[in-house]
Structure formats: structure tokens, C-alpha cells
Amino acid sequence: FAAGFLHGMLRGWTLQRCAEAACLSGAAAVQVLGADVGRAQLHWMHQRLLGPHAASILANAAGEIAREQLAAYGLVEKIGRGVVYFGSARVLHDHPMHHQTRELSSHIAQLLDAPTWTGGGPGLMQAATEGALAAGGVVGGIRLAREAGTTVLSGGYLPDDCQVMCHHLSTRKSGLVQAGCRRSTGDCTAFIFLPGGLGTM
């Protein structure tokens, strides 16, 4: 679906024509390739839409994203849904906002007794995680290999079995959305947006 839509957008088609192309390509993919699209089928589809060079690049990325997505969703199912914090990786420990975020997450962890989720990076993500841990809460992190333009070596504050590492921002975002979406009426979930940059948006 998305490949057909983007194909039309890149060619300057109208929105209606892009949507038609998306529906047709999605339906054709399911009819020809089946509902479970593997690496070979993705390569075939991208080669026909975008050419041979793009096909291998996109097929590799799609496979990597799929593996990361499964790991992120698996971690959410293991730890449980809860309160998701988005915020800057660049706020230092001595900044007042770092202290305020720690206090906020500590209070919310006690109040809701729900897991605390972050991107597992430094800055406000670390502050939210540390606040929840100090309150005895359960935490989870969906981390990026590169945070704020640099290779991240932080995240040591997260228990090893409570984090996954991603290379794609889209995987991290959808995993965190999954962590904050209520599945049943008993789930206590929320999204908290703190000051930040592109990743916070």
C-alpha cells in the first residue's frame, strides 16, 4: 500500500490517483505474494516499482525494520503497556528540567503502578527512567543506536532484559506508541511530551 502511494506521490500524481495506486499495489501484493511478504517478495516488488538498485536497498531495510519491530513489540508484551515519555536526549543531569522529570516520573509511577517507557537514551529519557526506578517501578526502553547524532553508549541504567536496540527511528516510534496504547480497560497508559527535538515530535 505505502509503496504504491509513495510511487504516485513521487511522480506528482493527484491524491486520489496516489490512493488508487496504493490500493491496487497493496491488493496485487497480497494476491501475488500472499499476506506474508518475505525478503524475496519485497525485493521483487521494489524492483518493479523503483528499479534494481533500490530493490536490494529497500528489501534489506524492510527486513531489518521488521526484525526490530518484532523485538520492540515483544518487549512491550513482556513488560506491559504504560506511561511513555518523549523528551530531549541533550538535557544534562545538572539542568533543573532533568530533576523535574525525575520527580514527575517517580510520582506517576507510584500513582499509576504502570510501566514507564522511554527511548532509553540520555537526557530526559534517562531522568524519566531513573525516577520510575527510584519509585520501585517497572521500566522499558526502545533505544536507538545513534541518539542526537552520536553513537550512544548510555542506557546502562536500564536492566538488560528491559530494552531493545534499534537502528531506525520509525521502529522506535511505533514501538513506543504500542507501549502507550491501551489494549484493555485495565491498562493505565499515557503519553508525556517533554521539551525535545526531532525524536520528540
C-alpha positions as a printed NumPy array, in Angstrom:
array([[  0.   ,   0.   ,   0.   ],
       [  2.597,   2.533,   1.129],
       [  4.901,   1.735,  -1.783],
       [  2.106,   2.409,  -4.292],
       [  1.126,   5.632,  -2.566],
       [  4.698,   6.935,  -2.417],
       [  5.294,   5.873,  -6.008],
       [  2.423,   8.119,  -7.087],
       [  3.466,  10.999,  -4.827],
       [  6.985,  10.984,  -6.236],
       [  5.568,  11.209,  -9.727],
       [  3.341,  14.176,  -8.869],
       [  0.029,  12.343,  -9.192],
       [ -3.154,  13.669,  -7.582],
       [ -4.039,  12.441,  -4.104],
       [ -6.893,  10.354,  -5.488],
       [ -4.633,   8.685,  -8.071],
       [ -1.993,   8.024,  -5.372],
       [ -4.622,   6.356,  -3.19 ],
       [ -5.803,   4.245,  -6.123],
       [ -2.236,   3.167,  -6.879],
       [ -1.756,   2.334,  -3.208],
       [ -4.868,   0.182,  -3.064],
       [ -4.012,  -1.574,  -6.317],
       [ -0.411,  -2.279,  -5.339],
       [ -1.452,  -3.479,  -1.886],
       [ -4.123,  -5.78 ,  -3.305],
       [ -1.789,  -7.059,  -6.015],
       [  0.934,  -7.77 ,  -3.487],
       [ -1.425,  -9.842,  -1.35 ],
       [ -2.841, -11.699,  -4.375],
       [  0.508, -12.421,  -5.987],
       [  2.796, -12.725,  -2.984],
       [  0.389, -13.694,  -0.221],
       [ -0.278, -11.978,   3.091],
       [  3.151, -12.942,   4.455],
       [  5.655, -10.979,   2.378],
       [  9.19 , -12.287,   2.734],
       [ 12.544, -10.863,   1.682],
       [ 12.387, -12.279,  -1.867],
       [  8.877, -10.933,  -2.414],
       [  9.834,  -7.467,  -1.13 ],
       [ 12.833,  -7.442,  -3.467],
       [ 10.609,  -8.415,  -6.413],
       [  8.03 ,  -5.725,  -5.608],
       [ 10.536,  -2.911,  -5.07 ],
       [ 12.464,  -3.852,  -8.207],
       [  9.351,  -3.453, -10.309],
       [  8.36 ,  -0.169,  -8.667],
       [ 11.734,   1.545,  -8.292],
       [ 14.436,  -0.325, -10.215],
       [ 17.028,  -2.968,  -9.347],
       [ 19.381,  -0.882,  -7.197],
       [ 16.596,   0.454,  -4.969],
       [ 15.108,  -3.017,  -4.654],
       [ 18.05 ,  -4.509,  -2.756],
       [ 18.413,  -1.456,  -0.501],
       [ 14.708,  -1.32 ,   0.339],
       [ 14.395,  -5.066,   0.816],
       [ 17.312,  -5.085,   3.261],
       [ 15.932,  -2.108,   5.203],
       [ 12.431,  -3.581,   5.272],
       [ 13.738,  -6.848,   6.704],
       [ 15.775,  -5.033,   9.341],
       [ 12.81 ,  -2.848,  10.318],
       [ 10.548,  -5.892,  10.553],
       [ 13.001,  -7.654,  12.895],
       [ 13.369,  -4.535,  15.049],
       [  9.591,  -4.09 ,  15.148],
       [  9.05 ,  -7.649,  16.345],
       [ 11.646,  -7.174,  19.079],
       [ 10.073,  -3.877,  20.211],
       [  6.519,  -5.243,  20.212],
       [  7.718,  -8.377,  22.009],
       [  9.264,  -6.245,  24.745],
       [  6.018,  -4.279,  25.126],
       [  4.072,  -7.517,  25.518],
       [  6.599,  -8.791,  28.079],
       [  6.753,  -5.651,  30.248],
       [  3.252,  -4.31 ,  29.671],
       [  1.744,  -1.075,  28.447],
       [  2.149,   2.072,  30.48 ],
       [  3.317,   5.676,  30.536],
       [  5.522,   6.756,  27.625],
       [  7.865,   9.739,  27.987],
       [  9.236,  11.621,  24.987],
       [ 11.959,  14.209,  25.574],
       [ 15.369,  15.574,  24.737],
       [ 18.497,  13.45 ,  24.795],
       [ 20.61 ,  16.576,  25.326],
       [ 19.44 ,  17.826,  28.735],
       [ 22.275,  17.349,  31.229],
       [ 21.958,  15.949,  34.768],
       [ 22.503,  19.329,  36.41 ],
       [ 19.682,  21.033,  34.487],
       [ 16.513,  21.784,  36.523],
       [ 14.376,  20.049,  33.885],
       [ 16.273,  16.799,  34.47 ],
       [ 15.43 ,  16.937,  38.175],
       [ 11.779,  17.862,  37.453],
       [ 11.419,  14.957,  35.043],
       [ 12.791,  12.515,  37.633],
       [ 10.279,  13.777,  40.2  ],
       [  7.392,  13.669,  37.727],
       [  8.088,  10.098,  36.614],
       [  8.557,   8.956,  40.207],
       [  5.156,  10.371,  41.21 ],
       [  3.401,   8.948,  38.158],
       [  4.988,   5.51 ,  38.64 ],
       [  3.668,   5.439,  42.221],
       [  0.258,   6.817,  41.251],
       [ -0.498,   4.548,  38.289],
       [  1.61 ,   1.48 ,  39.134],
       [  2.226,   1.091,  35.39 ],
       [  5.449,   0.525,  33.442],
       [  7.452,   3.59 ,  32.43 ],
       [  8.625,   3.658,  28.803],
       [ 11.218,   5.879,  27.146],
       [ 13.516,   5.861,  24.152],
       [ 16.221,   4.596,  26.505],
       [ 18.617,   7.387,  25.647],
       [ 20.337,  10.037,  27.757],
       [ 18.862,  13.331,  28.953],
       [ 15.183,  13.45 ,  29.853],
       [ 14.674,   9.836,  28.816],
       [ 17.203,   8.776,  31.43 ],
       [ 15.649,  11.115,  34.005],
       [ 12.18 ,   9.6  ,  33.486],
       [ 13.537,   6.068,  33.751],
       [ 15.601,   6.791,  36.869],
       [ 12.639,   8.475,  38.56 ],
       [ 10.426,   5.446,  37.945],
       [ 13.129,   3.039,  39.116],
       [ 13.612,   5.077,  42.311],
       [  9.885,   4.662,  42.976],
       [ 10.157,   0.896,  42.506],
       [  8.512,   0.968,  39.093],
       [  8.961,  -1.262,  36.079],
       [ 10.739,   0.345,  33.11 ],
       [ 11.305,  -0.342,  29.432],
       [ 13.376,   1.331,  26.741],
       [ 13.319,   1.185,  22.956],
       [ 16.748,   2.564,  22.139],
       [ 18.454,   3.945,  19.063],
       [ 21.99 ,   3.021,  18.111],
       [ 22.608,   6.712,  17.332],
       [ 20.977,   9.319,  19.564],
       [ 21.086,  13.055,  18.838],
       [ 23.579,  12.455,  16.022],
       [ 26.117,  10.492,  18.081],
       [ 26.683,   6.841,  18.887],
       [ 25.022,   6.188,  22.222],
       [ 26.791,   4.271,  24.923],
       [ 24.288,   5.235,  27.629],
       [ 21.308,   3.13 ,  28.56 ],
       [ 23.274,   1.257,  31.216],
       [ 20.687,   2.488,  33.693],
       [ 18.135,   0.156,  32.04 ],
       [ 18.061,  -3.515,  33.038],
       [ 19.37 ,  -5.635,  30.118],
       [ 16.115,  -7.557,  29.72 ],
       [ 14.07 ,  -4.321,  29.593],
       [ 15.48 ,  -2.772,  26.416],
       [ 15.83 ,  -3.328,  22.702],
       [ 18.235,  -1.559,  20.344],
       [ 17.024,  -0.167,  17.005],
       [ 18.721,   1.476,  14.041],
       [ 15.555,   3.089,  12.666],
       [ 13.688,   5.956,  14.327],
       [ 10.405,   4.706,  12.846],
       [ 10.774,   1.408,  14.718],
       [ 11.386,   3.191,  17.986],
       [  8.394,   5.496,  17.458],
       [  5.919,   2.762,  16.594],
       [  7.172,   0.623,  19.489],
       [  6.674,   3.475,  21.939],
       [  3.208,   4.165,  20.544],
       [  2.407,   0.488,  21.051],
       [  3.63 ,   0.751,  24.654],
       [  1.281,   3.663,  25.354],
       [ -1.871,   2.413,  23.618],
       [ -4.47 ,   0.902,  25.887],
       [ -5.401,  -2.662,  24.956],
       [ -7.91 ,  -3.227,  27.756],
       [ -9.78 ,  -1.049,  30.217],
       [ -7.399,  -2.194,  32.963],
       [ -4.341,  -0.701,  31.234],
       [ -3.093,   2.571,  32.729],
       [ -1.468,   4.377,  29.819],
       [ -0.418,   7.924,  28.982],
       [  1.89 ,   9.887,  26.715],
       [  4.008,  12.633,  28.274],
       [  5.811,  15.027,  25.951],
       [  8.712,  16.965,  27.436],
       [ 10.828,  19.538,  25.59 ],
       [ 12.904,  17.926,  22.871],
       [ 13.843,  17.824,  19.222],
       [ 13.009,  15.742,  16.165],
       [ 12.652,  12.475,  18.071],
       [ 10.172,  14.041,  20.469],
       [  7.981,  15.22 ,  17.609]])
